[in-house]
Amino acid sequence: MPPIEIGPTRPVSAVQVKAIPAENPAKIETAAAAPVKVSAAATVETSDAVKAGSAPVDAERVAQIRHAIQTGTYPVLPTKIADAMIAAGMLLRSAK
């Protein structure tokens, strides 16, 4: 098993943005060189992959969990919560 990396977060460098101004489409400016003014007519097209869809929800299971929480019978296991938090931290720190 590889060692777990625990330490400071990695720094994020500056992002270079290129935009085509509405006044002169042939000229491309970078954000570092000069600020770019975007007109109200500029639109951004998004992919269908990023559009929100409907989430699959099991209404019966939601009702069972809600009832268990209301009656105080929902099991809270600190070890499972801690394991999930550690796993999430490891995923956030892993190289992609």
mmCIF file as gemmi writes it, N, C-alpha and C atoms, coordinates in Angstrom:
data_model
loop_
_atom_site.group_PDB
_atom_site.id
_atom_site.type_symbol
_atom_site.label_atom_id
_atom_site.label_alt_id
_atom_site.label_comp_id
_atom_site.label_asym_id
_atom_site.label_entity_id
_atom_site.label_seq_id
_atom_site.pdbx_PDB_ins_code
_atom_site.Cartn_x
_atom_site.Cartn_y
_atom_site.Cartn_z
_atom_site.occupancy
_atom_site.B_iso_or_equiv
_atom_site.pdbx_formal_charge
_atom_site.auth_seq_id
_atom_site.auth_asym_id
_atom_site.pdbx_PDB_model_num
ATOM 1 N N . MET Axp A 1 ? 0.85 -1.176 0 1 0 ? 1 A 1
ATOM 2 C CA . MET Axp A 1 ? 0 0 0 1 0 ? 1 A 1
ATOM 3 C C . MET Axp A 1 ? 0.894 1.238 0 1 0 ? 1 A 1
ATOM 4 N N . PRO Axp A 2 ? 0.619 2.21 -0.889 1 0 ? 2 A 1
ATOM 5 C CA . PRO Axp A 2 ? 1.46 3.412 -0.937 1 0 ? 2 A 1
ATOM 6 C C . PRO Axp A 2 ? 1.249 4.272 0.308 1 0 ? 2 A 1
ATOM 7 N N . PRO Axp A 3 ? 2.262 5.034 0.679 1 0 ? 3 A 1
ATOM 8 C CA . PRO Axp A 3 ? 2.11 5.897 1.857 1 0 ? 3 A 1
ATOM 9 C C . PRO Axp A 3 ? 1.088 6.996 1.605 1 0 ? 3 A 1
ATOM 10 N N . ILE Axp A 4 ? 0.456 7.444 2.658 1 0 ? 4 A 1
ATOM 11 C CA . ILE Axp A 4 ? -0.555 8.501 2.567 1 0 ? 4 A 1
ATOM 12 C C . ILE Axp A 4 ? 0.152 9.845 2.646 1 0 ? 4 A 1
ATOM 13 N N . GLU Axp A 5 ? -0.136 10.71 1.684 1 0 ? 5 A 1
ATOM 14 C CA . GLU Axp A 5 ? 0.468 12.038 1.658 1 0 ? 5 A 1
ATOM 15 C C . GLU Axp A 5 ? -0.406 13.003 2.448 1 0 ? 5 A 1
ATOM 16 N N . ILE Axp A 6 ? 0.161 13.564 3.504 1 0 ? 6 A 1
ATOM 17 C CA . ILE Axp A 6 ? -0.554 14.553 4.303 1 0 ? 6 A 1
ATOM 18 C C . ILE Axp A 6 ? 0.338 15.78 4.37 1 0 ? 6 A 1
ATOM 19 N N . GLY Axp A 7 ? -0.189 16.894 3.993 1 0 ? 7 A 1
ATOM 20 C CA . GLY Axp A 7 ? 0.607 18.111 4.01 1 0 ? 7 A 1
ATOM 21 C C . GLY Axp A 7 ? -0.166 19.262 3.416 1 0 ? 7 A 1
ATOM 22 N N . PRO Axp A 8 ? 0.545 20.347 3.11 1 0 ? 8 A 1
ATOM 23 C CA . PRO Axp A 8 ? -0.13 21.528 2.573 1 0 ? 8 A 1
ATOM 24 C C . PRO Axp A 8 ? -0.668 21.248 1.172 1 0 ? 8 A 1
ATOM 25 N N . THR Axp A 9 ? -1.659 22.018 0.787 1 0 ? 9 A 1
ATOM 26 C CA . THR Axp A 9 ? -2.232 21.856 -0.541 1 0 ? 9 A 1
ATOM 27 C C . THR Axp A 9 ? -1.249 22.374 -1.581 1 0 ? 9 A 1
ATOM 28 N N . ARG Axp A 10 ? -1.405 21.913 -2.798 1 0 ? 10 A 1
ATOM 29 C CA . ARG Axp A 10 ? -0.519 22.333 -3.876 1 0 ? 10 A 1
ATOM 30 C C . ARG Axp A 10 ? -0.947 23.71 -4.377 1 0 ? 10 A 1
ATOM 31 N N . PRO Axp A 11 ? 0.018 24.595 -4.71 1 0 ? 11 A 1
ATOM 32 C CA . PRO Axp A 11 ? -0.346 25.921 -5.193 1 0 ? 11 A 1
ATOM 33 C C . PRO Axp A 11 ? -0.961 25.849 -6.587 1 0 ? 11 A 1
ATOM 34 N N . VAL Axp A 12 ? -1.823 26.803 -6.865 1 0 ? 12 A 1
ATOM 35 C CA . VAL Axp A 12 ? -2.478 26.89 -8.163 1 0 ? 12 A 1
ATOM 36 C C . VAL Axp A 12 ? -1.895 28.09 -8.888 1 0 ? 12 A 1
ATOM 37 N N . SER Axp A 13 ? -1.473 27.893 -10.137 1 0 ? 13 A 1
ATOM 38 C CA . SER Axp A 13 ? -0.878 28.99 -10.893 1 0 ? 13 A 1
ATOM 39 C C . SER Axp A 13 ? -1.96 29.825 -11.573 1 0 ? 13 A 1
ATOM 40 N N . ALA Axp A 14 ? -1.553 30.953 -12.127 1 0 ? 14 A 1
ATOM 41 C CA . ALA Axp A 14 ? -2.475 31.859 -12.802 1 0 ? 14 A 1
ATOM 42 C C . ALA Axp A 14 ? -3.033 31.198 -14.056 1 0 ? 14 A 1
ATOM 43 N N . VAL Axp A 15 ? -4.23 31.579 -14.425 1 0 ? 15 A 1
ATOM 44 C CA . VAL Axp A 15 ? -4.895 31.025 -15.593 1 0 ? 15 A 1
ATOM 45 C C . VAL Axp A 15 ? -4.866 32.059 -16.708 1 0 ? 15 A 1
ATOM 46 N N . GLN Axp A 16 ? -4.442 31.64 -17.884 1 0 ? 16 A 1
ATOM 47 C CA . GLN Axp A 16 ? -4.44 32.53 -19.045 1 0 ? 16 A 1
ATOM 48 C C . GLN Axp A 16 ? -5.78 32.378 -19.762 1 0 ? 16 A 1
ATOM 49 N N . VAL Axp A 17 ? -6.463 33.491 -19.969 1 0 ? 17 A 1
ATOM 50 C CA . VAL Axp A 17 ? -7.773 33.477 -20.612 1 0 ? 17 A 1
ATOM 51 C C . VAL Axp A 17 ? -7.665 34.199 -21.94 1 0 ? 17 A 1
ATOM 52 N N . LYS Axp A 18 ? -8.18 33.565 -22.984 1 0 ? 18 A 1
ATOM 53 C CA . LYS Axp A 18 ? -8.196 34.21 -24.292 1 0 ? 18 A 1
ATOM 54 C C . LYS Axp A 18 ? -9.651 34.45 -24.675 1 0 ? 18 A 1
ATOM 55 N N . ALA Axp A 19 ? -9.943 35.672 -25.117 1 0 ? 19 A 1
ATOM 56 C CA . ALA Axp A 19 ? -11.303 36.008 -25.518 1 0 ? 19 A 1
ATOM 57 C C . ALA Axp A 19 ? -11.255 36.786 -26.811 1 0 ? 19 A 1
ATOM 58 N N . ILE Axp A 20 ? -12.286 36.674 -27.615 1 0 ? 20 A 1
ATOM 59 C CA . ILE Axp A 20 ? -12.378 37.423 -28.86 1 0 ? 20 A 1
ATOM 60 C C . ILE Axp A 20 ? -13.322 38.59 -28.618 1 0 ? 20 A 1
ATOM 61 N N . PRO Axp A 21 ? -12.791 39.832 -28.633 1 0 ? 21 A 1
ATOM 62 C CA . PRO Axp A 21 ? -13.652 40.996 -28.416 1 0 ? 21 A 1
ATOM 63 C C . PRO Axp A 21 ? -14.679 41.13 -29.544 1 0 ? 21 A 1
ATOM 64 N N . ALA Axp A 22 ? -15.864 41.609 -29.223 1 0 ? 22 A 1
ATOM 65 C CA . ALA Axp A 22 ? -16.935 41.749 -30.203 1 0 ? 22 A 1
ATOM 66 C C . ALA Axp A 22 ? -16.608 42.813 -31.253 1 0 ? 22 A 1
ATOM 67 N N . GLU Axp A 23 ? -15.787 43.818 -30.9 1 0 ? 23 A 1
ATOM 68 C CA . GLU Axp A 23 ? -15.474 44.909 -31.822 1 0 ? 23 A 1
ATOM 69 C C . GLU Axp A 23 ? -14.552 44.451 -32.948 1 0 ? 23 A 1
ATOM 70 N N . ASN Axp A 24 ? -13.583 43.561 -32.649 1 0 ? 24 A 1
ATOM 71 C CA . ASN Axp A 24 ? -12.592 43.143 -33.631 1 0 ? 24 A 1
ATOM 72 C C . ASN Axp A 24 ? -12.351 41.647 -33.489 1 0 ? 24 A 1
ATOM 73 N N . PRO Axp A 25 ? -13.13 40.793 -34.165 1 0 ? 25 A 1
ATOM 74 C CA . PRO Axp A 25 ? -12.991 39.347 -33.999 1 0 ? 25 A 1
ATOM 75 C C . PRO Axp A 25 ? -11.644 38.797 -34.448 1 0 ? 25 A 1
ATOM 76 N N . ALA Axp A 26 ? -10.913 39.511 -35.303 1 0 ? 26 A 1
ATOM 77 C CA . ALA Axp A 26 ? -9.634 39.011 -35.798 1 0 ? 26 A 1
ATOM 78 C C . ALA Axp A 26 ? -8.527 39.144 -34.755 1 0 ? 26 A 1
ATOM 79 N N . LYS Axp A 27 ? -8.686 40.022 -33.79 1 0 ? 27 A 1
ATOM 80 C CA . LYS Axp A 27 ? -7.649 40.272 -32.794 1 0 ? 27 A 1
ATOM 81 C C . LYS Axp A 27 ? -7.968 39.508 -31.506 1 0 ? 27 A 1
ATOM 82 N N . ILE Axp A 28 ? -7.01 38.732 -31.012 1 0 ? 28 A 1
ATOM 83 C CA . ILE Axp A 28 ? -7.182 37.972 -29.78 1 0 ? 28 A 1
ATOM 84 C C . ILE Axp A 28 ? -6.268 38.567 -28.719 1 0 ? 28 A 1
ATOM 85 N N . GLU Axp A 29 ? -6.836 38.87 -27.563 1 0 ? 29 A 1
ATOM 86 C CA . GLU Axp A 29 ? -6.073 39.42 -26.459 1 0 ? 29 A 1
ATOM 87 C C . GLU Axp A 29 ? -6.043 38.431 -25.314 1 0 ? 29 A 1
ATOM 88 N N . THR Axp A 30 ? -4.994 38.464 -24.495 1 0 ? 30 A 1
ATOM 89 C CA . THR Axp A 30 ? -4.931 37.614 -23.313 1 0 ? 30 A 1
ATOM 90 C C . THR Axp A 30 ? -5.248 38.434 -22.085 1 0 ? 30 A 1
ATOM 91 N N . ALA Axp A 31 ? -5.677 37.765 -21.041 1 0 ? 31 A 1
ATOM 92 C CA . ALA Axp A 31 ? -6.041 38.449 -19.796 1 0 ? 31 A 1
ATOM 93 C C . ALA Axp A 31 ? -4.828 39.091 -19.159 1 0 ? 31 A 1
ATOM 94 N N . ALA Axp A 32 ? -3.643 38.531 -19.359 1 0 ? 32 A 1
ATOM 95 C CA . ALA Axp A 32 ? -2.437 39.088 -18.76 1 0 ? 32 A 1
ATOM 96 C C . ALA Axp A 32 ? -2.021 40.374 -19.457 1 0 ? 32 A 1
ATOM 97 N N . ALA Axp A 33 ? -2.297 40.5 -20.775 1 0 ? 33 A 1
ATOM 98 C CA . ALA Axp A 33 ? -1.869 41.676 -21.527 1 0 ? 33 A 1
ATOM 99 C C . ALA Axp A 33 ? -2.781 42.87 -21.26 1 0 ? 33 A 1
ATOM 100 N N . ALA Axp A 34 ? -4.054 42.685 -21.387 1 0 ? 34 A 1
ATOM 101 C CA . ALA Axp A 34 ? -4.998 43.779 -21.187 1 0 ? 34 A 1
ATOM 102 C C . ALA Axp A 34 ? -6.368 43.199 -20.872 1 0 ? 34 A 1
ATOM 103 N N . PRO Axp A 35 ? -7.182 43.916 -20.11 1 0 ? 35 A 1
ATOM 104 C CA . PRO Axp A 35 ? -8.526 43.407 -19.824 1 0 ? 35 A 1
ATOM 105 C C . PRO Axp A 35 ? -9.361 43.366 -21.097 1 0 ? 35 A 1
ATOM 106 N N . VAL Axp A 36 ? -10.193 42.359 -21.216 1 0 ? 36 A 1
ATOM 107 C CA . VAL Axp A 36 ? -11.036 42.181 -22.39 1 0 ? 36 A 1
ATOM 108 C C . VAL Axp A 36 ? -12.451 42.56 -22.029 1 0 ? 36 A 1
ATOM 109 N N . LYS Axp A 37 ? -13.051 43.391 -22.853 1 0 ? 37 A 1
ATOM 110 C CA . LYS Axp A 37 ? -14.442 43.773 -22.648 1 0 ? 37 A 1
ATOM 111 C C . LYS Axp A 37 ? -15.31 42.858 -23.488 1 0 ? 37 A 1
ATOM 112 N N . VAL Axp A 38 ? -16.286 42.249 -22.858 1 0 ? 38 A 1
ATOM 113 C CA . VAL Axp A 38 ? -17.192 41.346 -23.553 1 0 ? 38 A 1
ATOM 114 C C . VAL Axp A 38 ? -18.546 42.02 -23.632 1 0 ? 38 A 1
ATOM 115 N N . SER Axp A 39 ? -19.096 42.05 -24.831 1 0 ? 39 A 1
ATOM 116 C CA . SER Axp A 39 ? -20.385 42.709 -25.008 1 0 ? 39 A 1
ATOM 117 C C . SER Axp A 39 ? -21.51 41.818 -24.512 1 0 ? 39 A 1
ATOM 118 N N . ALA Axp A 40 ? -22.676 42.392 -24.368 1 0 ? 40 A 1
ATOM 119 C CA . ALA Axp A 40 ? -23.84 41.636 -23.908 1 0 ? 40 A 1
ATOM 120 C C . ALA Axp A 40 ? -24.278 40.623 -24.953 1 0 ? 40 A 1
ATOM 121 N N . ALA Axp A 41 ? -23.86 40.81 -26.211 1 0 ? 41 A 1
ATOM 122 C CA . ALA Axp A 41 ? -24.251 39.905 -27.278 1 0 ? 41 A 1
ATOM 123 C C . ALA Axp A 41 ? -23.453 38.599 -27.24 1 0 ? 41 A 1
ATOM 124 N N . ALA Axp A 42 ? -22.362 38.541 -26.484 1 0 ? 42 A 1
ATOM 125 C CA . ALA Axp A 42 ? -21.541 37.337 -26.415 1 0 ? 42 A 1
ATOM 126 C C . ALA Axp A 42 ? -22.297 36.238 -25.678 1 0 ? 42 A 1
ATOM 127 N N . THR Axp A 43 ? -22.276 35.032 -26.237 1 0 ? 43 A 1
ATOM 128 C CA . THR Axp A 43 ? -22.952 33.906 -25.606 1 0 ? 43 A 1
ATOM 129 C C . THR Axp A 43 ? -21.967 32.764 -25.42 1 0 ? 43 A 1
ATOM 130 N N . VAL Axp A 44 ? -22.254 31.918 -24.463 1 0 ? 44 A 1
ATOM 131 C CA . VAL Axp A 44 ? -21.425 30.759 -24.187 1 0 ? 44 A 1
ATOM 132 C C . VAL Axp A 44 ? -22.268 29.526 -24.435 1 0 ? 44 A 1
ATOM 133 N N . GLU Axp A 45 ? -21.748 28.623 -25.249 1 0 ? 45 A 1
ATOM 134 C CA . GLU Axp A 45 ? -22.465 27.396 -25.56 1 0 ? 45 A 1
ATOM 135 C C . GLU Axp A 45 ? -21.965 26.294 -24.633 1 0 ? 45 A 1
ATOM 136 N N . THR Axp A 46 ? -22.878 25.592 -24.011 1 0 ? 46 A 1
ATOM 137 C CA . THR Axp A 46 ? -22.488 24.516 -23.098 1 0 ? 46 A 1
ATOM 138 C C . THR Axp A 46 ? -22.827 23.165 -23.71 1 0 ? 46 A 1
ATOM 139 N N . SER Axp A 47 ? -22.093 22.176 -23.293 1 0 ? 47 A 1
ATOM 140 C CA . SER Axp A 47 ? -22.297 20.813 -23.758 1 0 ? 47 A 1
ATOM 141 C C . SER Axp A 47 ? -23.448 20.175 -22.991 1 0 ? 47 A 1
ATOM 142 N N . ASP Axp A 48 ? -24.072 19.185 -23.607 1 0 ? 48 A 1
ATOM 143 C CA . ASP Axp A 48 ? -25.133 18.448 -22.923 1 0 ? 48 A 1
ATOM 144 C C . ASP Axp A 48 ? -24.581 17.67 -21.737 1 0 ? 48 A 1
ATOM 145 N N . ALA Axp A 49 ? -23.271 17.377 -21.745 1 0 ? 49 A 1
ATOM 146 C CA . ALA Axp A 49 ? -22.656 16.602 -20.671 1 0 ? 49 A 1
ATOM 147 C C . ALA Axp A 49 ? -22.649 17.358 -19.344 1 0 ? 49 A 1
ATOM 148 N N . VAL Axp A 50 ? -22.67 18.695 -19.371 1 0 ? 50 A 1
ATOM 149 C CA . VAL Axp A 50 ? -22.62 19.466 -18.135 1 0 ? 50 A 1
ATOM 150 C C . VAL Axp A 50 ? -23.993 19.931 -17.665 1 0 ? 50 A 1
ATOM 151 N N . LYS Axp A 51 ? -25.012 19.671 -18.45 1 0 ? 51 A 1
ATOM 152 C CA . LYS Axp A 51 ? -26.359 20.071 -18.043 1 0 ? 51 A 1
ATOM 153 C C . LYS Axp A 51 ? -26.879 19.127 -16.969 1 0 ? 51 A 1
ATOM 154 N N . ALA Axp A 52 ? -27.558 19.695 -16.013 1 0 ? 52 A 1
ATOM 155 C CA . ALA Axp A 52 ? -28.081 18.896 -14.91 1 0 ? 52 A 1
ATOM 156 C C . ALA Axp A 52 ? -29.24 18.035 -15.39 1 0 ? 52 A 1
ATOM 157 N N . GLY Axp A 53 ? -29.214 16.804 -14.991 1 0 ? 53 A 1
ATOM 158 C CA . GLY Axp A 53 ? -30.314 15.895 -15.305 1 0 ? 53 A 1
ATOM 159 C C . GLY Axp A 53 ? -31.064 15.584 -14.031 1 0 ? 53 A 1
ATOM 160 N N . SER Axp A 54 ? -32.013 14.726 -14.129 1 0 ? 54 A 1
ATOM 161 C CA . SER Axp A 54 ? -32.746 14.354 -12.928 1 0 ? 54 A 1
ATOM 162 C C . SER Axp A 54 ? -31.969 13.283 -12.168 1 0 ? 54 A 1
ATOM 163 N N . ALA Axp A 55 ? -31.888 13.44 -10.879 1 0 ? 55 A 1
ATOM 164 C CA . ALA Axp A 55 ? -31.166 12.489 -10.042 1 0 ? 55 A 1
ATOM 165 C C . ALA Axp A 55 ? -32.055 11.294 -9.737 1 0 ? 55 A 1
ATOM 166 N N . PRO Axp A 56 ? -31.477 10.096 -9.773 1 0 ? 56 A 1
ATOM 167 C CA . PRO Axp A 56 ? -32.284 8.926 -9.422 1 0 ? 56 A 1
ATOM 168 C C . PRO Axp A 56 ? -32.535 8.902 -7.919 1 0 ? 56 A 1
ATOM 169 N N . VAL Axp A 57 ? -33.785 8.975 -7.52 1 0 ? 57 A 1
ATOM 170 C CA . VAL Axp A 57 ? -34.138 9.029 -6.107 1 0 ? 57 A 1
ATOM 171 C C . VAL Axp A 57 ? -35.095 7.885 -5.795 1 0 ? 57 A 1
ATOM 172 N N . ASP Axp A 58 ? -34.765 7.134 -4.757 1 0 ? 58 A 1
ATOM 173 C CA . ASP Axp A 58 ? -35.638 6.057 -4.288 1 0 ? 58 A 1
ATOM 174 C C . ASP Axp A 58 ? -36.492 6.653 -3.16 1 0 ? 58 A 1
ATOM 175 N N . ALA Axp A 59 ? -37.688 7.067 -3.503 1 0 ? 59 A 1
ATOM 176 C CA . ALA Axp A 59 ? -38.566 7.752 -2.553 1 0 ? 59 A 1
ATOM 177 C C . ALA Axp A 59 ? -38.873 6.89 -1.336 1 0 ? 59 A 1
ATOM 178 N N . GLU Axp A 60 ? -39.011 5.597 -1.527 1 0 ? 60 A 1
ATOM 179 C CA . GLU Axp A 60 ? -39.306 4.705 -0.393 1 0 ? 60 A 1
ATOM 180 C C . GLU Axp A 60 ? -38.131 4.672 0.594 1 0 ? 60 A 1
ATOM 181 N N . ARG Axp A 61 ? -36.903 4.6 0.067 1 0 ? 61 A 1
ATOM 182 C CA . ARG Axp A 61 ? -35.714 4.572 0.937 1 0 ? 61 A 1
ATOM 183 C C . ARG Axp A 61 ? -35.552 5.908 1.666 1 0 ? 61 A 1
ATOM 184 N N . VAL Axp A 62 ? -35.834 7 0.989 1 0 ? 62 A 1
ATOM 185 C CA . VAL Axp A 62 ? -35.774 8.322 1.62 1 0 ? 62 A 1
ATOM 186 C C . VAL Axp A 62 ? -36.765 8.396 2.767 1 0 ? 62 A 1
ATOM 187 N N . ALA Axp A 63 ? -37.97 7.866 2.566 1 0 ? 63 A 1
ATOM 188 C CA . ALA Axp A 63 ? -38.987 7.876 3.621 1 0 ? 63 A 1
ATOM 189 C C . ALA Axp A 63 ? -38.547 7.029 4.819 1 0 ? 63 A 1
ATOM 190 N N . GLN Axp A 64 ? -37.903 5.877 4.554 1 0 ? 64 A 1
ATOM 191 C CA . GLN Axp A 64 ? -37.41 5.032 5.647 1 0 ? 64 A 1
ATOM 192 C C . GLN Axp A 64 ? -36.337 5.747 6.47 1 0 ? 64 A 1
ATOM 193 N N . ILE Axp A 65 ? -35.4 6.38 5.781 1 0 ? 65 A 1
ATOM 194 C CA . ILE Axp A 65 ? -34.321 7.093 6.489 1 0 ? 65 A 1
ATOM 195 C C . ILE Axp A 65 ? -34.89 8.265 7.271 1 0 ? 65 A 1
ATOM 196 N N . ARG Axp A 66 ? -35.804 9.014 6.658 1 0 ? 66 A 1
ATOM 197 C CA . ARG Axp A 66 ? -36.418 10.158 7.341 1 0 ? 66 A 1
ATOM 198 C C . ARG Axp A 66 ? -37.14 9.704 8.614 1 0 ? 66 A 1
ATOM 199 N N . HIS Axp A 67 ? -37.87 8.584 8.534 1 0 ? 67 A 1
ATOM 200 C CA . HIS Axp A 67 ? -38.592 8.06 9.692 1 0 ? 67 A 1
ATOM 201 C C . HIS Axp A 67 ? -37.601 7.622 10.793 1 0 ? 67 A 1
ATOM 202 N N . ALA Axp A 68 ? -36.506 6.963 10.403 1 0 ? 68 A 1
ATOM 203 C CA . ALA Axp A 68 ? -35.508 6.527 11.382 1 0 ? 68 A 1
ATOM 204 C C . ALA Axp A 68 ? -34.861 7.71 12.084 1 0 ? 68 A 1
ATOM 205 N N . ILE Axp A 69 ? -34.602 8.787 11.363 1 0 ? 69 A 1
ATOM 206 C CA . ILE Axp A 69 ? -34.015 9.985 11.982 1 0 ? 69 A 1
ATOM 207 C C . ILE Axp A 69 ? -35.007 10.617 12.946 1 0 ? 69 A 1
ATOM 208 N N . GLN Axp A 70 ? -36.263 10.713 12.542 1 0 ? 70 A 1
ATOM 209 C CA . GLN Axp A 70 ? -37.284 11.329 13.395 1 0 ? 70 A 1
ATOM 210 C C . GLN Axp A 70 ? -37.52 10.53 14.676 1 0 ? 70 A 1
ATOM 211 N N . THR Axp A 71 ? -37.44 9.208 14.578 1 0 ? 71 A 1
ATOM 212 C CA . THR Axp A 71 ? -37.687 8.381 15.766 1 0 ? 71 A 1
ATOM 213 C C . THR Axp A 71 ? -36.425 8.136 16.585 1 0 ? 71 A 1
ATOM 214 N N . GLY Axp A 72 ? -35.277 8.574 16.062 1 0 ? 72 A 1
ATOM 215 C CA . GLY Axp A 72 ? -34.025 8.399 16.804 1 0 ? 72 A 1
ATOM 216 C C . GLY Axp A 72 ? -33.422 7.011 16.685 1 0 ? 72 A 1
ATOM 217 N N . THR Axp A 73 ? -33.837 6.251 15.688 1 0 ? 73 A 1
ATOM 218 C CA . THR Axp A 73 ? -33.303 4.899 15.512 1 0 ? 73 A 1
ATOM 219 C C . THR Axp A 73 ? -32.3 4.805 14.368 1 0 ? 73 A 1
ATOM 220 N N . TYR Axp A 74 ? -31.939 5.918 13.749 1 0 ? 74 A 1
ATOM 221 C CA . TYR Axp A 74 ? -30.969 5.896 12.648 1 0 ? 74 A 1
ATOM 222 C C . TYR Axp A 74 ? -29.581 5.654 13.232 1 0 ? 74 A 1
ATOM 223 N N . PRO Axp A 75 ? -28.864 4.619 12.757 1 0 ? 75 A 1
ATOM 224 C CA . PRO Axp A 75 ? -27.552 4.31 13.334 1 0 ? 75 A 1
ATOM 225 C C . PRO Axp A 75 ? -26.472 5.281 12.865 1 0 ? 75 A 1
ATOM 226 N N . VAL Axp A 76 ? -25.801 5.919 13.811 1 0 ? 76 A 1
ATOM 227 C CA . VAL Axp A 76 ? -24.677 6.807 13.512 1 0 ? 76 A 1
ATOM 228 C C . VAL Axp A 76 ? -23.425 6.091 13.996 1 0 ? 76 A 1
ATOM 229 N N . LEU Axp A 77 ? -22.564 5.706 13.055 1 0 ? 77 A 1
ATOM 230 C CA . LEU Axp A 77 ? -21.351 4.977 13.379 1 0 ? 77 A 1
ATOM 231 C C . LEU Axp A 77 ? -20.143 5.879 13.148 1 0 ? 77 A 1
ATOM 232 N N . PRO Axp A 78 ? -19.532 6.377 14.225 1 0 ? 78 A 1
ATOM 233 C CA . PRO Axp A 78 ? -18.412 7.316 14.08 1 0 ? 78 A 1
ATOM 234 C C . PRO Axp A 78 ? -17.257 6.758 13.249 1 0 ? 78 A 1
ATOM 235 N N . THR Axp A 79 ? -16.997 5.448 13.324 1 0 ? 79 A 1
ATOM 236 C CA . THR Axp A 79 ? -15.887 4.893 12.542 1 0 ? 79 A 1
ATOM 237 C C . THR Axp A 79 ? -16.162 4.96 11.042 1 0 ? 79 A 1
ATOM 238 N N . LYS Axp A 80 ? -17.398 4.726 10.636 1 0 ? 80 A 1
ATOM 239 C CA . LYS Axp A 80 ? -17.737 4.82 9.217 1 0 ? 80 A 1
ATOM 240 C C . LYS Axp A 80 ? -17.647 6.27 8.728 1 0 ? 80 A 1
ATOM 241 N N . ILE Axp A 81 ? -18.075 7.197 9.567 1 0 ? 81 A 1
ATOM 242 C CA . ILE Axp A 81 ? -17.998 8.618 9.209 1 0 ? 81 A 1
ATOM 243 C C . ILE Axp A 81 ? -16.541 9.041 9.072 1 0 ? 81 A 1
ATOM 244 N N . ALA Axp A 82 ? -15.703 8.619 10.018 1 0 ? 82 A 1
ATOM 245 C CA . ALA Axp A 82 ? -14.277 8.961 9.966 1 0 ? 82 A 1
ATOM 246 C C . ALA Axp A 82 ? -13.616 8.348 8.738 1 0 ? 82 A 1
ATOM 247 N N . ASP Axp A 83 ? -13.925 7.101 8.428 1 0 ? 83 A 1
ATOM 248 C CA . ASP Axp A 83 ? -13.354 6.456 7.245 1 0 ? 83 A 1
ATOM 249 C C . ASP Axp A 83 ? -13.736 7.199 5.963 1 0 ? 83 A 1
ATOM 250 N N . ALA Axp A 84 ? -14.987 7.617 5.872 1 0 ? 84 A 1
ATOM 251 C CA . ALA Axp A 84 ? -15.438 8.345 4.688 1 0 ? 84 A 1
ATOM 252 C C . ALA Axp A 84 ? -14.748 9.699 4.574 1 0 ? 84 A 1
ATOM 253 N N . MET Axp A 85 ? -14.527 10.368 5.693 1 0 ? 85 A 1
ATOM 254 C CA . MET Axp A 85 ? -13.838 11.661 5.669 1 0 ? 85 A 1
ATOM 255 C C . MET Axp A 85 ? -12.382 11.494 5.241 1 0 ? 85 A 1
ATOM 256 N N . ILE Axp A 86 ? -11.713 10.469 5.733 1 0 ? 86 A 1
ATOM 257 C CA . ILE Axp A 86 ? -10.321 10.207 5.353 1 0 ? 86 A 1
ATOM 258 C C . ILE Axp A 86 ? -10.242 9.856 3.872 1 0 ? 86 A 1
ATOM 259 N N . ALA Axp A 87 ? -11.154 9.027 3.384 1 0 ? 87 A 1
ATOM 260 C CA . ALA Axp A 87 ? -11.166 8.647 1.977 1 0 ? 87 A 1
ATOM 261 C C . ALA Axp A 87 ? -11.392 9.868 1.087 1 0 ? 87 A 1
ATOM 262 N N . ALA Axp A 88 ? -12.293 10.749 1.483 1 0 ? 88 A 1
ATOM 263 C CA . ALA Axp A 88 ? -12.547 11.964 0.699 1 0 ? 88 A 1
ATOM 264 C C . ALA Axp A 88 ? -11.31 12.847 0.665 1 0 ? 88 A 1
ATOM 265 N N . GLY Axp A 89 ? -10.621 12.973 1.783 1 0 ? 89 A 1
ATOM 266 C CA . GLY Axp A 89 ? -9.386 13.755 1.828 1 0 ? 89 A 1
ATOM 267 C C . GLY Axp A 89 ? -8.322 13.173 0.923 1 0 ? 89 A 1
ATOM 268 N N . MET Axp A 90 ? -8.216 11.847 0.881 1 0 ? 90 A 1
ATOM 269 C CA . MET Axp A 90 ? -7.229 11.196 0.025 1 0 ? 90 A 1
ATOM 270 C C . MET Axp A 90 ? -7.573 11.422 -1.455 1 0 ? 90 A 1
ATOM 271 N N . LEU Axp A 91 ? -8.856 11.383 -1.8 1 0 ? 91 A 1
ATOM 272 C CA . LEU Axp A 91 ? -9.258 11.626 -3.184 1 0 ? 91 A 1
ATOM 273 C C . LEU Axp A 91 ? -8.943 13.059 -3.615 1 0 ? 91 A 1
ATOM 274 N N . LEU Axp A 92 ? -9.147 14.003 -2.704 1 0 ? 92 A 1
ATOM 275 C CA . LEU Axp A 92 ? -8.884 15.396 -3.03 1 0 ? 92 A 1
ATOM 276 C C . LEU Axp A 92 ? -7.394 15.664 -3.216 1 0 ? 92 A 1
ATOM 277 N N . ARG Axp A 93 ? -6.545 14.921 -2.517 1 0 ? 93 A 1
ATOM 278 C CA . ARG Axp A 93 ? -5.107 15.138 -2.601 1 0 ? 93 A 1
ATOM 279 C C . ARG Axp A 93 ? -4.429 14.295 -3.675 1 0 ? 93 A 1
ATOM 280 N N . SER Axp A 94 ? -5.118 13.342 -4.264 1 0 ? 94 A 1
ATOM 281 C CA . SER Axp A 94 ? -4.494 12.459 -5.248 1 0 ? 94 A 1
ATOM 282 C C . SER Axp A 94 ? -4.247 13.198 -6.556 1 0 ? 94 A 1
ATOM 283 N N . ALA Axp A 95 ? -3.176 12.816 -7.244 1 0 ? 95 A 1
ATOM 284 C CA . ALA Axp A 95 ? -2.845 13.419 -8.544 1 0 ? 95 A 1
ATOM 285 C C . ALA Axp A 95 ? -3.814 12.903 -9.593 1 0 ? 95 A 1
ATOM 286 N N . LYS Axp A 96 ? -4.2 13.791 -10.478 1 0 ? 96 A 1
ATOM 287 C CA . LYS Axp A 96 ? -5.17 13.404 -11.506 1 0 ? 96 A 1
ATOM 288 C C . LYS Axp A 96 ? -4.543 13.408 -12.854 1 0 ? 96 A 1
